């Protein structure tokens, strides 16, 4: 039934700030920007009076797209527990990088706090796979949990 992942939605509090974070710092490319308003979007999301702006971005090597969605109306609060790794639900997005040390240093230089330095997954967990994975977690400006991962 499913043929591919079309996009991943991230609701943000400041669209300009988030677009800058994902494009200038993480290297995504902006591919489309739209305004959402009207009965059709109210029906889709199950809210009344929706007014929102969306920017679609994509990684250098392609899809799926990420939809950065900023609601002007109705507004909502962020829930701090959503930033924790063990909260039930969609919890993080992992981005593949070629050089995790360089990527983590770039993030730190931009003021992003890593949850840890890059850590290699124990070889015993990768026993069936000769590829080594190194990863670390961090948050976007709204506290969305993200991961960078390197495979060698």
C-alpha positions in Angstrom: 0.0 0.0 0.0 2.7 2.6 1.0 5.2 3.4 -1.7 7.3 6.0 -0.1 7.6 8.7 2.7 6.3 11.9 1.2 7.2 14.4 3.9 7.7 14.9 7.6 6.0 17.7 9.4 7.6 19.9 12.1 5.4 22.6 13.7 7.6 25.6 14.5 7.1 28.8 16.5 9.2 31.1 14.3 9.2 30.1 10.6 12.1 32.4 9.6 14.3 31.2 12.4 13.6 27.5 11.6 14.2 27.9 7.9 17.5 29.6 8.7 18.5 26.8 11.1 17.6 23.9 8.7 19.0 25.6 5.5 22.0 27.6 6.6 23.2 25.4 9.5 22.1 21.9 8.5 22.3 22.4 4.7 18.7 21.7 3.6 17.4 23.5 0.5 14.1 25.4 0.5 11.9 24.1 -2.3 8.5 25.6 -1.8 6.7 28.2 0.4 2.9 28.4 0.8 0.2 30.1 2.9 -2.6 27.9 4.4 -6.0 29.3 5.2 -9.7 28.4 4.7 -12.3 25.8 5.3 -10.3 23.1 3.4 -7.3 23.2 5.8 -9.6 23.5 8.8 -11.3 20.3 7.7 -8.0 18.4 7.1 -6.3 19.3 10.5 -9.5 19.3 12.6 -9.1 22.9 13.8 -11.0 26.1 13.2 -9.6 29.3 11.9 -6.3 27.9 10.6 -3.9 30.5 9.3 -0.4 29.1 8.7 2.7 29.4 6.6 4.7 26.4 5.4 8.2 26.0 3.9 9.2 22.7 2.4 12.9 21.8 2.6 14.8 18.9 1.3 18.3 17.4 2.1 21.0 17.7 -0.6 20.6 14.1 -1.6 16.8 14.3 -1.9 13.5 13.3 -0.4 11.6 12.9 1.8 10.8 16.5 2.3 10.4 18.2 5.6 7.4 20.5 6.1 8.2 23.4 8.5 4.7 24.6 9.5 4.1 27.8 11.5 0.5 28.3 12.8 -0.4 31.9 13.2 -3.9 30.8 14.3 -4.8 28.8 16.4 -1.6 29.1 18.4 -0.4 26.3 20.7 2.1 25.8 23.4 5.1 23.5 23.2 5.2 20.6 25.6 8.7 20.3 27.1 8.4 16.5 27.5 8.2 16.2 23.7 11.9 17.1 23.7 12.8 14.0 25.7 14.0 10.8 23.9 11.6 8.5 25.8 8.3 10.4 25.2 5.7 8.3 23.4 5.1 9.2 19.7 7.2 10.4 16.8 10.4 11.3 18.7 13.3 12.3 16.4 14.5 12.6 12.9 18.0 11.3 12.0 20.1 13.0 9.4 23.0 11.1 7.7 26.3 13.0 7.6 29.7 12.1 6.0 31.8 13.5 8.8 30.1 13.5 12.2 33.0 15.3 13.9 32.9 18.2 11.5 29.1 18.3 11.7 29.0 18.3 15.5 31.7 21.0 15.6 29.7 23.1 13.2 26.6 22.7 15.4 28.5 23.6 18.6 30.1 26.7 16.9 26.5 27.8 16.1 25.5 27.6 19.7 23.6 24.3 19.4 24.0 22.1 22.6 24.6 18.5 21.8 23.1 15.9 24.2 26.5 14.2 24.0 29.6 14.1 21.9 29.3 11.7 18.9 29.2 8.1 20.2 29.9 4.9 18.3 27.2 2.2 18.5 28.8 -0.8 20.2 30.1 -3.3 17.7 28.1 -6.1 19.4 24.9 -4.4 18.3 26.1 -4.2 14.7 27.3 -7.8 14.6 25.4 -8.7 11.5 26.5 -5.5 9.7 30.1 -4.6 9.0 29.2 -0.9 8.9 30.0 1.2 12.0 27.5 3.9 13.1 28.4 7.0 15.2 25.7 9.4 16.3 24.6 12.2 18.6 21.4 14.0 19.5 20.6 17.7 19.6 17.5 20.0 19.4 16.3 22.4 16.9 15.3 25.9 18.0 11.8 24.7 19.1 13.2 21.7 21.1 12.5 19.1 18.3 14.9 16.2 18.9 17.3 15.6 16.0 20.1 13.1 15.4 23.2 13.2 13.1 24.5 9.8 12.1 27.7 8.7 10.3 28.1 5.3 8.8 31.6 3.9 7.9 
